[in-house]
């Protein structure tokens, strides 16, 4: 059952990444589903259930921090909520590795956008159709990087040296 929850969470993460690529939107319902799936996972898993308060605290901290980033215009509102859901899954044990994965993924994505802009200019009209989701004028779809970090947060606890979950 726990593997099914992990799989459904990953499908939701992939759907959110694709939504961000296509429309630069992260639907609240899907983000809430990712967070809710962690709560379901924790309640179904005896070992993780005791960790739920710590995971909730990490998620709340990330939400507060990202809300501040949103206030300064450094991050979109959907990204802020999505980050909180991702770090709810990560908890204190995986917060740093997941942050590293999200940061490096975001860096690669940003560099790809810069390369696309250098090759094709800022106009979407010159872009090949397969690159339209990465049009530099549309901004960085940071939900893709967050989703990659989310997949890591979902599956990394299966490694024997990371967690008993």
PAVO-474129 format. One line per 3 residues: number of its first residue (from 1); their letters; for each residue x, y, z of C-alpha. Coordinates in nm, 2 decimals. Example, Ala and Ser with C-alpha at 12.3 -4.5 7.8 and 13.67 -1.06 7.14 Angstrom:
# PAVO-474129
1) as) 1.23 -0.45 0.78  1.37 -0.11 0.71
# end
This chain:
# PAVO-474129
1) xxx) 0.00 0.00 0.00  0.28 0.24 0.08  0.44 0.18 -0.26
4) xxx) 0.11 0.27 -0.42  0.09 0.60 -0.23  0.45 0.67 -0.34
7) xxx) 0.36 0.59 -0.70  0.05 0.81 -0.70  0.26 1.10 -0.54
10) xxx) 0.51 1.06 -0.82  0.23 1.07 -1.08  0.10 1.39 -0.92
13) xxx) 0.45 1.54 -0.92  0.50 1.46 -1.29  0.16 1.61 -1.37
16) xxx) 0.26 1.93 -1.18  0.59 1.95 -1.37  0.41 1.92 -1.70
19) xxx) 0.15 2.18 -1.60  0.42 2.42 -1.51  0.60 2.36 -1.84
22) xxx) 0.28 2.40 -2.05  0.10 2.68 -1.86  0.33 2.81 -1.59
25) xxx) 0.06 2.71 -1.34  0.07 2.47 -1.05  -0.30 2.39 -0.96
28) xxx) -0.37 2.42 -0.59  -0.57 2.09 -0.59  -0.27 1.89 -0.73
31) xxx) -0.03 2.06 -0.48  -0.27 1.98 -0.20  -0.29 1.62 -0.32
34) xxx) 0.09 1.59 -0.30  0.08 1.72 0.06  -0.22 1.50 0.15
37) xxx) -0.06 1.19 0.00  0.23 1.24 0.25  -0.01 1.26 0.54
40) xxx) -0.18 0.94 0.42  0.16 0.78 0.38  0.26 0.88 0.73
43) xxx) -0.06 0.75 0.88  -0.03 0.42 0.70  0.33 0.37 0.80
46) xxx) 0.39 0.30 1.17  0.75 0.41 1.16  0.68 0.74 0.98
49) xxx) 0.37 0.83 1.19  0.59 0.94 1.48  0.78 1.17 1.24
52) xxx) 0.47 1.35 1.11  0.50 1.65 1.35  0.86 1.71 1.24
55) xxx) 0.77 1.68 0.87  0.48 1.92 0.93  0.72 2.17 1.10
58) xxx) 0.96 2.15 0.80  0.67 2.20 0.55  0.54 2.50 0.75
61) xxx) 0.89 2.66 0.78  0.94 2.62 0.40  0.59 2.77 0.33
64) xxx) 0.67 3.07 0.55  1.01 3.12 0.39  0.88 3.09 0.04
67) xxx) 0.59 3.32 0.12  0.85 3.58 0.21  1.03 3.51 -0.13
70) xxx) 0.69 3.55 -0.30  0.64 3.88 -0.12  0.97 4.01 -0.27
73) xxx) 0.88 3.87 -0.62  1.16 3.61 -0.61  0.92 3.31 -0.64
76) xxx) 0.57 3.25 -0.77  0.29 3.17 -0.53  0.23 2.82 -0.68
79) xxx) 0.60 2.75 -0.64  0.59 2.85 -0.28  0.30 2.61 -0.20
82) xxx) 0.46 2.34 -0.41  0.79 2.37 -0.22  0.61 2.34 0.11
85) xxx) 0.45 2.01 -0.01  0.78 1.88 -0.13  0.96 1.96 0.20
88) xxx) 0.67 1.81 0.39  0.77 1.48 0.22  1.14 1.55 0.28
91) xxx) 1.12 1.63 0.65  1.43 1.72 0.85  1.63 1.42 0.74
94) xxx) 1.61 1.48 0.37  1.56 1.86 0.36  1.93 1.93 0.26
97) xxx) 1.96 1.66 0.00  1.62 1.76 -0.16  1.72 2.13 -0.15
100) xxx) 2.04 2.04 -0.33  1.85 1.84 -0.60  1.60 2.12 -0.64
103) xxx) 1.87 2.39 -0.66  2.09 2.20 -0.91  1.79 2.11 -1.12
106) xxx) 1.68 2.47 -1.12  2.03 2.58 -1.21  2.04 2.34 -1.51
109) xxx) 1.69 2.46 -1.62  1.80 2.82 -1.59  2.11 2.76 -1.79
112) xxx) 1.91 2.58 -2.06  1.68 2.88 -2.08  1.99 3.11 -2.12
115) xxx) 2.13 2.88 -2.39  1.79 2.88 -2.58  1.78 3.26 -2.56
118) xxx) 2.14 3.28 -2.69  2.06 3.05 -2.98  1.72 3.18 -3.07
121) xxx) 1.68 3.52 -2.92  1.40 3.63 -2.69  1.12 3.59 -2.95
124) xxx) 0.90 3.28 -2.93  0.84 3.31 -3.31  1.20 3.18 -3.38
127) xxx) 1.18 2.88 -3.14  1.12 2.53 -3.28  0.79 2.40 -3.15
130) xxx) 0.94 2.14 -2.92  1.12 2.43 -2.73  0.81 2.65 -2.69
133) xxx) 0.75 2.53 -2.33  1.10 2.66 -2.25  1.05 3.00 -2.42
136) xxx) 1.27 3.25 -2.22  1.00 3.51 -2.22  0.77 3.28 -2.02
139) xxx) 1.00 3.26 -1.72  1.16 2.96 -1.55  0.92 2.67 -1.49
142) xxx) 1.07 2.60 -1.14  0.80 2.35 -1.07  1.00 2.11 -1.28
145) xxx) 1.30 2.14 -1.04  1.06 2.11 -0.74  0.90 1.80 -0.89
148) xxx) 1.25 1.64 -0.93  1.32 1.71 -0.57  0.98 1.57 -0.48
151) xxx) 1.05 1.24 -0.65  1.37 1.22 -0.46  1.19 1.30 -0.13
154) xxx) 0.94 1.02 -0.21  1.19 0.75 -0.29  1.51 0.83 -0.10
157) xxx) 1.38 0.70 0.23  1.39 0.35 0.07  1.77 0.36 0.09
160) xxx) 1.87 0.16 0.39  2.10 0.43 0.54  1.85 0.71 0.51
163) xxx) 1.53 0.60 0.69  1.34 0.29 0.81  1.03 0.40 0.60
# end
